[in-house]
Amino acid sequence: MTEEKAKPVNFIEKIINEDLASGKHSNIVTRFPPEPNGYLHIGHAKSICLNFGLAQQFGGQCNLRFDDTNPEKEEDEYVQSIQDDVRWLGFQWAGDIRYTSDYFDQLHTWAIDLIKAGKAYVCDLSAEQAKEYRGSFEQPGKNSPFRDRSIEENLELFEKMRAGEFDEGACGLRVKIDMASPNMSMRDPYIYRIKKASHHQTGDKWCIYPSYDFAHGQSDAIEGITHSVCTLEFADHRPLYEWFIENLATPAEPHQYEFGRLNINYTVTSKRKLRALVEGNVVNGWDDPRMPTISGMRRRGYTPAAIRNFCDSLAVAKTDGTVDVAQLEFFIRDDLNQNAPRAMCVINPLKVVITNMNADHDETLTVPYLQDREELGERDMPFTNEIFIDQDDFKEEYSKKFKKKFCVGKRIRLRHGYVIQADGFEKDEQGNITQVNASLIENTLGCDPEDGDKPKGVVHWVSCKHAVEAELRMYDRLFTDANPDGGKKDFMECLNPESLTVKTGLIEPALANVAPETVFQFEREGYYVADRFDHSSDKPVFNLTIGLREDKSLNS
């Protein structure tokens, strides 16, 4: 018996091990700090698994904090969806939900402290002027003409901002750092702006709001975060976070560690672009099964375990990279193959009449949902003299290429049922086969024929009398381009016009009222999930989760 190969220790785990060993920290505290301005996507799933996973691994805690500093783009809908996503993935945050807005009073006090120390000033430059004064990567910026205002004047002006005496855009509070810094984040960034908007947590208490950069690091300090883990796009902001910590009397000194964000081909994960898809009615909401949002993947039938396993398989590195979507699909199939109940659905029906059975024959077969998985239960399948099989399972003539197909003179086994033999078929005026006439071979329920002539194949089927029509929503990739975000392309021009097709399928009656979000393997068809919503359909709705095997043509 071989030992399981240990998973390599990533650089963040190495840092935590060293910090615990040295006594720098005795307890690990991480956090997942989303902005509630949209739904979470697959990239966030990696961050969730990393931050909560580190806390679990080292016996610490992980906070869920909403960095809610922009009331114009934030909604309670997003707050609720993010909580649902974290729970669904299998994680629980420490204590109560936290909000950056919980700390607005303290942040306001710290802003006043910076003014009193001569390190912050109220600037009257317009947005256009501030951009011009900021310079570029090639050119240094220049000081604002309002940079040398007195402490007293800045305190007075900031209080007037707080009291709502200025219009939006009239002025803002900036910190004095270095307008010639090669790091653009350090060129006297704004830490407070006027926004006369109601906040989903604080209502109308404030008409000035702290910048994300000012609030983010200080919130970590207030919460005693020991390891602030975020993606690489925030690396240039770390010197600014450290400047704030050095210049404020914070209760702790958190340190930020950056790792490469998760990018997947055939996908966009920009919240701005995802919002454009929703608001442009390209998709049917944030939870559309074609979306890379966690709620969309949930509705698609992806499982929490599969997503966690996928995220755990990814390197936690200091560089960005792109992962082939086939890697995610591998984990989806692997999990569903082991755990999804089996059932039958006929999508392209062909009637089979079993002529040696009475027309009123109505037998109930009790069969398991998944062999050797008793906990998944069993269901009743009605068997009658008229059944539907898939059109592709019958051939007019036998050939070695189709030796497992049903054809005249040959036998086939009905899944969980009897062996039947084709005796003939009927066609319509166009030459299409409309009916197969067959004979049931006696004593073959769970047994081979007594005459030794065994069937070569097995087909899925449903009873004509008892089958239920279902709406099947067949989802494909939303984009035809592997890199819809790349270069100067308009990602909207890369949309797949066939990302959704709708068909009618005939399902076993036992599936007509199954619990939403139950995923089945429709045998020989693919994995399908019972939809959470009825929408406009008067039939049960099943969404295609994924095919039984990878479609190589999609990667060509």
PyMOL commands that set and color helices and strands:
alter all, ss='L'
color gray80, all
select helices_A, chain A and resi 11-22+42-57+76-88+100-116+127-134+151-163+184-186+212-223+232-247+271-279+294-300+304-313+325-339+374-376+391-393+400-402+491-494+509-511+552-555
alter helices_A, ss='H'
color red, helices_A
select strands_A, chain A and resi 29-32+61-66+98-99+120-123+172-175+190-194+208-210+227-231+255-259+262-264+321-323+342-343+345-346+349-354+362-368+378-384+386-390+411-414+419-427+433-441+458-459+461-463+468-475+500-507+519-522+526-530+541-546
alter strands_A, ss='S'
color yellow, strands_A
deselect
rebuild
show_as cartoon
